[in-house]
Amino acid sequence: MTKKERAAQAVAILKERYPEAICSLVYDKEKPYELVIATRLSAQCTDARVNIVTKELFARYDSLEAFANADLAEVEEIVKPCGFFRMKAKDTIGMCQAMLSRFDGKVPDTIEELITLPGVGRKTANLIVGDIYHKPSIVTDTHCIRICGRLGLTTGITEPKKVEDALRPILDPVESGDFCHRLVLFGRDVCTARAPKCEECPLKPICKEGPAPKKTKKPSARAKIKPEEA
């Protein structure tokens, strides 16, 4: 089985298991910049916590202009539960100022433009072009990197950009964005980092790594002694 064939099967299996492939970050569809901000806040933080924080944040600053003119200390205080709050607050204000000054108040629609915004890397940029502009995208978060490695699609590769480059030619571009969303759900549900539920995994038939071998207890030194020698 080629990597492209394995990828196609993985896409089909996860599509059946998770029909609704949506981003777990909550934002107003009429205000796409909110997704940019939420994704920045999600770095090394759970989406659940980000959604709690952004509920207050987006209520306090209800426009791109409001964010661009926000007081840094106030934003820091609100986003503090997300961790790395000083840099995240600075980036939040900076990216909104950049969208106003350089992109006419709009969220850029290309990865190349998006990564020029403060705090926006390729992971965030791919999420934005996929979810907002419905373009082919590959979000190489920790779930994507871990699971695609285990499946044998990106064996030995852990650098996000290299994983993205390896997946692009083997994934259907129409399905790639939703596939990455499904990998997040699957990574939380079954293919977890520390204790994957291999026995109940729907991808087991095509998984290159396969179930981890069960550990067997070694006989104790005493058990090795014959009765007549005791």
Secondary structure, 3 states (H helix, E strand, C coil): CCHHHHHHHHHHHHHHHCCCCCCCCCCCCCCCHHHHHHHHHCCCCCHHHHHHHHHHHHHHCCCHHHHHCCCHHHHHHHHHHHCCHHHHHHHHHHHHHHHHHHCCCCCCCCHHHHCCCCCCCHHHHHHHHHHCCCCCCCCCCHHHHHHHHHHCCCCCCCCHHHHHHHHCCCCCCCCHHHHHHHHHHHHHHCCCCCCCCHHHCCCHHHCCCCCCCCCCCCCCHHHHCCHHHC
